[in-house]
Amino acid sequence: MIASILTFIGGMAAGFILCMFLVAMSKQD
């Protein structure tokens, strides 16, 4: 149960970081 919650939070964090990275790259163009 705890592991699944950590995996969910980790996935959300990874998705958020990836989104911010893509936005930063697009703004540099």
QUIVENPE-V492509 format. One record per pair of residues at least 6 apart in sequence whose ideal C-beta (glycine too) atoms are under 7 Angstrom apart, sorted by the first residue. I is the first residue (numbers start at 1). J is the second residue. Records with the same first field share a line. If there is no record, write none. Layout:
I = J + J
//
This chain:
none
//
